[in-house]
Amino acid sequence: MNTKREFHSTGKGEVKDKYSNCAGKYDSFNAGLEFIGLRKFRKNLVRQASGKVLEVAAGTGVNFEYYRSISALTAVDLSPQMLKIALQRAGKLDLVIEVSEMDAENLEFPDQYFDTVVSCLSTCTFTDPVKALKEMNRVCRSDGRILLLEHGRSDNCWLSRIQDRTAKKWAEMVACHWNRDTMEIIRQSGLSVFEVRKHWLGIVNVIIAVPNKMN
C-alpha cells in the first residue's frame, strides 16, 4: 500500500458507526453499480466457493444467493446492523448460516479452518487491510482459495488523480478509501495470486488467491 496516497485513517469505531447508520440504505446506494456490472462480478466469483466457507465483511449478505456447492457458510462483519439485514436475507433464501460480529483484522477462528474465504469490496474500509488479508490467509486451508472482489485506484492516470484528490473527503463521508492500491495491498499481505481480472479502467479487481503458509 502506498502510504503517500493514504490521506485519512478511519478508526474501527468510525467504520462501524458509519456502516451501522447506513445499513438500511446500503443496498439502494449500490444498486446502480450492481446493475452495470458488480452483480455479475459477484456471481461469477462467489460461485467458485466450495466446502466450508467464511465470508469476511459480509455486509447485508448480497453474495448469499450466489453460493452453490458449499457445505457450510459463516459470515462476519463489524456492523451488527448490517448482519441483521444479512440474516433476514438468508432467511428469505432458506439458507443455513452462522453470523458473528467480528473484526476482520482479528478473526476468531483456528488456523486453516475454512476451505474458501470470500470478501467483497472490503479492503477499502479496513483500518489495516494488510493485516485483514493475513488473517484470511491464516484461517484458510493450505489447499483452499481466497476469493476477492475489490475496488481501488484506477490504472488510468487521469482518473486516479481524481481519486487521489477526493480520497480524504470520501473516506470521511463513507469510511471508504477508494484510492488504495489493491494489488499492492495483496502483495504486502503475502497472498499468492492465482488469477486477477481488471474491470472499469482497473478500478475493480476480481482476484483468486491461494494461501501462503510461509507468510
C-alpha positions as CSV (number, residue, x, y, z in Angstrom):
1,M,0.0,0.0,0.0
2,N,1.4,3.4,-1.0
3,T,1.1,5.4,2.2
4,K,1.6,8.6,0.3
5,R,-1.9,8.2,-1.0
6,E,-3.5,7.4,2.4
7,F,-4.9,10.8,3.3
8,H,-7.2,9.7,6.1
9,S,-7.1,6.9,8.6
10,T,-10.5,5.7,9.6
11,G,-10.7,4.1,13.0
12,K,-12.7,0.9,13.5
13,G,-15.3,2.6,15.7
14,E,-15.9,5.2,13.0
15,V,-16.2,2.5,10.3
16,K,-18.7,0.5,12.5
17,D,-20.8,3.6,13.2
18,K,-20.9,4.7,9.5
19,Y,-21.9,1.3,8.2
20,S,-24.4,0.7,11.0
21,N,-26.0,4.1,10.3
22,C,-26.3,3.4,6.6
23,A,-27.2,-0.3,6.8
24,G,-30.9,0.2,5.8
25,K,-29.9,2.2,2.7
26,Y,-26.7,0.4,1.7
27,D,-28.2,-1.9,-1.0
28,S,-30.1,1.0,-2.5
29,F,-27.0,3.2,-2.6
30,N,-25.1,0.5,-4.5
31,A,-28.0,-0.6,-6.8
32,G,-26.7,1.3,-9.8
33,L,-23.2,-0.2,-9.6
34,E,-24.7,-3.6,-9.1
35,F,-26.8,-3.2,-12.2
36,I,-23.9,-2.2,-14.5
37,G,-21.6,-5.0,-13.5
38,L,-20.9,-5.6,-9.9
39,R,-23.7,-8.2,-9.6
40,K,-22.2,-10.2,-12.5
41,F,-18.7,-10.0,-10.9
42,R,-20.0,-11.2,-7.6
43,K,-21.9,-14.1,-9.1
44,N,-19.1,-15.4,-11.2
45,L,-16.6,-15.2,-8.2
46,V,-18.8,-16.4,-5.4
47,R,-20.0,-19.5,-7.3
48,Q,-16.4,-20.7,-7.2
49,A,-16.6,-21.1,-3.4
50,S,-16.7,-24.6,-2.1
51,G,-16.6,-26.6,1.2
52,K,-16.7,-24.7,4.5
53,V,-16.9,-21.0,3.6
54,L,-16.1,-17.9,5.5
55,E,-17.3,-14.5,4.2
56,V,-15.5,-11.6,5.7
57,A,-17.2,-8.2,5.8
58,A,-20.4,-9.8,4.6
59,G,-22.4,-6.6,5.0
60,T,-26.1,-7.1,4.1
61,G,-25.5,-10.5,2.5
62,V,-25.8,-9.6,-1.1
63,N,-23.5,-12.5,-2.0
64,F,-25.6,-15.2,-0.3
65,E,-27.8,-16.0,-3.3
66,Y,-24.7,-17.0,-5.4
67,Y,-23.3,-19.7,-3.2
68,R,-23.8,-23.2,-4.6
69,S,-21.5,-26.1,-3.9
70,I,-20.7,-25.4,-0.2
71,S,-21.1,-27.4,2.9
72,A,-21.4,-24.5,5.5
73,L,-21.3,-20.7,5.5
74,T,-20.1,-18.4,8.2
75,A,-20.5,-14.6,7.7
76,V,-18.8,-12.0,9.8
77,D,-19.0,-8.2,9.8
78,L,-18.0,-5.3,12.1
79,S,-21.6,-3.9,12.0
80,P,-24.4,-5.7,13.8
81,Q,-27.0,-3.7,11.9
82,M,-25.5,-4.9,8.6
83,L,-25.6,-8.5,9.9
84,K,-29.2,-8.1,10.9
85,I,-30.1,-7.4,7.3
86,A,-27.9,-10.3,6.2
87,L,-29.8,-12.7,8.5
88,Q,-33.1,-11.5,7.1
89,R,-31.8,-12.1,3.5
90,A,-30.5,-15.6,4.5
91,G,-34.0,-16.4,5.9
92,K,-35.7,-15.5,2.6
93,L,-33.2,-17.7,0.8
94,D,-33.8,-20.6,3.2
95,L,-30.0,-20.5,3.8
96,V,-28.5,-22.0,6.9
97,I,-25.8,-19.7,8.0
98,E,-23.8,-18.7,11.1
99,V,-23.2,-15.0,11.6
100,S,-20.9,-13.2,14.0
101,E,-20.0,-9.6,14.7
102,M,-16.2,-9.7,14.3
103,D,-13.2,-7.6,13.3
104,A,-11.6,-8.8,10.1
105,E,-8.2,-8.0,11.4
106,N,-8.7,-10.4,14.4
107,L,-10.7,-13.3,13.1
108,E,-11.8,-15.6,16.0
109,F,-11.2,-18.9,14.2
110,P,-8.5,-21.6,14.3
111,D,-5.8,-21.8,11.7
112,Q,-6.7,-23.5,8.4
113,Y,-10.4,-23.8,9.5
114,F,-12.1,-22.9,6.1
115,D,-11.9,-24.3,2.6
116,T,-12.8,-20.9,1.0
117,V,-12.6,-17.3,2.2
118,V,-14.6,-14.7,0.4
119,S,-14.5,-10.9,0.8
120,C,-16.0,-8.3,-1.5
121,L,-15.4,-4.5,-1.6
122,S,-13.8,-4.6,1.8
123,T,-10.1,-3.7,1.7
124,C,-11.1,-0.1,1.1
125,T,-12.7,0.0,4.6
126,F,-10.3,-2.0,6.8
127,T,-8.1,0.1,9.1
128,D,-5.2,-2.3,8.3
129,P,-6.1,-4.1,5.1
130,V,-2.8,-6.0,5.0
131,K,-3.5,-7.4,8.5
132,A,-7.0,-8.4,7.4
133,L,-5.7,-10.3,4.4
134,K,-3.1,-12.0,6.5
135,E,-5.9,-13.2,8.8
136,M,-7.8,-14.5,5.8
137,N,-4.6,-16.4,4.8
138,R,-4.3,-17.8,8.3
139,V,-7.8,-19.2,8.6
140,C,-7.9,-20.7,5.1
141,R,-6.7,-24.3,4.5
142,S,-3.4,-24.6,2.7
143,D,-5.2,-26.2,-0.3
144,G,-8.1,-23.7,-0.2
145,R,-8.8,-20.4,-2.0
146,I,-9.4,-16.8,-1.2
147,L,-11.8,-15.1,-3.5
148,L,-11.7,-11.3,-3.6
149,L,-13.8,-8.6,-5.4
150,E,-12.2,-5.3,-4.6
151,H,-12.1,-1.8,-5.9
152,G,-9.3,0.7,-5.7
153,R,-7.0,3.1,-7.5
154,S,-7.6,3.2,-11.3
155,D,-4.9,2.2,-13.8
156,N,-5.9,5.3,-15.7
157,C,-3.7,8.3,-14.8
158,W,-6.4,10.9,-15.2
159,L,-9.0,9.0,-13.2
160,S,-6.5,8.0,-10.4
161,R,-5.6,11.7,-9.9
162,I,-9.2,12.5,-9.3
163,Q,-9.4,9.6,-6.8
164,D,-6.4,10.9,-5.0
165,R,-7.7,14.5,-4.8
166,T,-11.1,13.4,-3.4
167,A,-10.0,10.4,-1.3
168,K,-9.9,12.2,2.1
169,K,-13.3,13.7,1.7
170,W,-14.8,10.4,0.5
171,A,-13.3,8.5,3.4
172,E,-14.6,11.0,5.9
173,M,-18.1,10.6,4.4
174,V,-18.4,6.9,4.0
175,A,-15.3,5.3,5.5
176,C,-14.2,4.1,2.1
177,H,-10.6,4.7,0.9
178,W,-11.2,4.5,-2.8
179,N,-7.6,5.2,-4.0
180,R,-6.0,2.3,-2.2
181,D,-3.7,0.2,-4.4
182,T,-5.5,-3.2,-4.2
183,M,-2.8,-5.3,-5.8
184,E,0.0,-3.7,-3.7
185,I,-2.0,-4.5,-0.5
186,I,-2.3,-8.1,-1.6
187,R,1.4,-8.2,-2.4
188,Q,2.2,-6.9,1.1
189,S,-0.1,-9.5,2.7
190,G,1.9,-12.3,1.1
191,L,-1.1,-14.0,-0.6
192,S,-0.3,-15.8,-3.8
193,V,-2.4,-14.5,-6.6
194,F,-3.6,-17.2,-8.9
195,E,-5.8,-15.1,-11.2
196,V,-6.7,-11.4,-11.5
197,R,-9.2,-9.7,-13.8
198,K,-9.4,-6.0,-14.0
199,H,-12.6,-4.0,-14.9
200,W,-13.7,-0.4,-15.2
201,L,-10.2,1.0,-16.0
202,G,-8.6,-1.0,-13.3
203,I,-10.9,0.2,-10.5
204,V,-12.5,-3.2,-10.0
205,N,-10.3,-6.3,-9.5
206,V,-11.6,-9.8,-9.3
207,I,-9.0,-11.9,-7.7
208,I,-8.5,-15.6,-7.0
209,A,-5.7,-16.1,-4.5
210,V,-4.2,-19.1,-2.7
211,P,-2.9,-19.1,0.9
212,N,0.8,-18.7,1.5
213,K,1.6,-20.6,4.7
214,M,5.2,-19.5,4.6
215,N,3.9,-15.9,5.2
